[in-house]
């Protein structure tokens, strides 16, 4: 048995859930369209170019959670998953997850998108283990802040190391599937790195390193 790690956005699903959640908030009139939409796009472009200030982005993306009660937020999230996420689930990704499950591997998703957005999406793939940035939740409300280390770039490696210390898992014969060059720090830690529909930087690195390059969009 091995540890099979998956990125979420543009790997297991055919788009970026963080960006789409922001667009959903705009479309529903929950946030100011002009200001929020422009900032959401800017942060997404920064992410794709590997220059995202993760703390600045989290302060932006978690702020709407602090303005509404949890029950309302969970209702919006259910609507988001049904209307936006379900259409971009990928059957080949489900098949890959199930292949590792059938082999007895431990399944883990590590994503830069916060846990509020990603937890129900990961559950759709039947994966119990999730490492993601955790929004702070105090006295039944989100505060707009986050707990611990942001799950981004080197932070993914640090959070995985912490998780390994509290689990019975090891990195022996481990796998990691990702689309993004932002995940190179973690891809370089596993025995079996796999580039999935990769961005140009990751594709070039994978080809030079001899890593498999696959697509889950078929």
N, C-alpha and C positions, 0 to 999 in steps of 0.2 A: 504494500500500500504506500501511496505517495501523497504529498500535499499538492493539490491542483488549485492554483490561484488565478482568478479572473479579474481583469478590469471590467468596468460596467459600460461606460459611455462609449459609443462607437466601437464596442467590442461585442458584448452580449446583446446590446440593443443598437438599432440603426440610426442613432442620433445622440445628442448630448442632453441628458435629463436636467442638468443644472440650468443650461440655457433655455430649454423648453419650459421649465417651471417659471422662469422669469417672464417668458412670453405669455404663458398662461395667466399670470398675475396681471399683465398688461391687458390681455384680451378680455378678462373678466372685470376690468375696471377697478381692481383691488389696489393698484398702485398708479401713480401718475404716468400716463402713456409716454409723453414726450421725454421726460427726464429719465425715467427708469429704462425704457426701451433702448435709448442711446447708450446709457451706461452699461447695460447688460451686454450689448453688442461689443462695446469696447473691451470689456473684461474677457469676453469669449475670444476675441482676436488676440489679446495678450496671452491667453492660455495656449492657443494654437501656435503662437510664436515662441513659447517658452519663457516669457518675461512677466508672467502674472505675479502681482503682489498679492499673495494668498490672504494675508491678514486684511488688507484693504478690501479685497473681494468678499471675504466672509462678513466683514462689517456691513457691507452693502447688501449681500444676499440674505443674511439672517435678520436684518432690521424689520422686514414685513412680518416676521413671526411674532415679534414683540408687540405688534399693534392690534392683534386679534386674539380672542380666547381660543384655547386648544380645540374645543369641540368644532368651532367654525373652521379652523385650519385643517382638521382631519377630514371634514366634509369636503372642502376644496381639494384636498389631496386625493380622496377617493375619486372625485370627478376627473382630476388630472390623469390619474392612472388609467381610468376607463376610456377617456376620450383621446388622450395624447400618447400614452405609453403602450397600451395594448396593440395599436396598429404597427408599432415598430419593434415588437418582439421578433426574434429571429429563430426559425425552426432549426437551422443548422447549429445555432448556438445551443439550443436546448439539447440537440443530439450530442454535441460535444460534452456538455455537462453530464448528460446521462451516461456517456461512455466512461467518463472518469468515475461516476457513481457506481456503475456496474463492476468496475475494477476494484471497488472498495476504497478508493481514494477519498481523502478528506477534502471537501470543497470549501473554498474561501473566496469572497469577493473583497477586493481592496479598491476603493474609489475615492477620488478627490471631491466628489459631490457629497454634500452633507447627509447625515443619517436620516433626517426627517424626510427628505425627498426619496432616498434610495431604498430604505428598508422594505416598503411594500413591493418594490420592483424586484428586488433580489428574492423575495418570497415567491414570486411568480415562477422562478426557476428552481424552486425547491431547495435553495441553499440557505443553511442555517447560520453560517459564520460570515459576519460582515465587519470589516474595518473601514470606518469613514469618520470624517470630522463630526463631532457630537455637539449639537446645539445645547446650550445651557438651559435647563428646565428647573424652575424654582417655584414652589408653591402653586403648582398647576398651570404655570404660564412659561412660555419661552421668553428669555430675556433679551435676545438679539446678540448675545455673546456666545462663545464656544468654549468647550472644556478641552484641556490637554493640547496635544500636538496636532496641527492641521495635517490631514492625510493627503499630502501632496509632495511629489518629487522625493527628496530624502526623507521626508516625514513618513512616507509609506514604509520605508525600510525600518525606521525606528519603531513605528507602531507594530509592524510584523514581529520584530525582535521582542517587544514587550509581550505580544500575544503568545509567541512560542515559549516564553518563560513560564506561562501559566497554563500551557496545554501539554499534551503528551505527544505533540507532533515534532517532526524534525524537517530539516531542509534536504535530507537525502533523497535524491531523484525527484526533486520538486519541479513543478511546472509553473510558468506564468504566461498568460495570454494578454496582450495589450496592443492597442492601435497607436499609442502616443509616445513620442520621444521624451515627453515629461516623465515617462516610466522607466527610462534607461537605468537609473540607479537601482531599481528593484529587478529589472530584467537581468542585470549583470550579477545578481545574487543567487539566482536559481540555476539548477542543473540543466533545465530544458526551457530556455526562453523561446517564445513563439510570437512573431509579429502578425497581427490580425488586421487585415485591411489597413495597413499602416500609413501614417503621414509620410511625407517625402523624406524627412530627416531620419525617421526610424527605419524606413525601407532601405535607405542607403547603408545605414549602420548594420542592419540585419544581413544584407547581402555581403558586406565586407567581412562580417563575423561568421558567416555560414549558418545563420539561424534560419529555421523554417519560416516561410512567409505564406500565410493562408488567408482565405476569404470565407467569411460566414454570411455573406450577403446573397449567396446563390439559392 
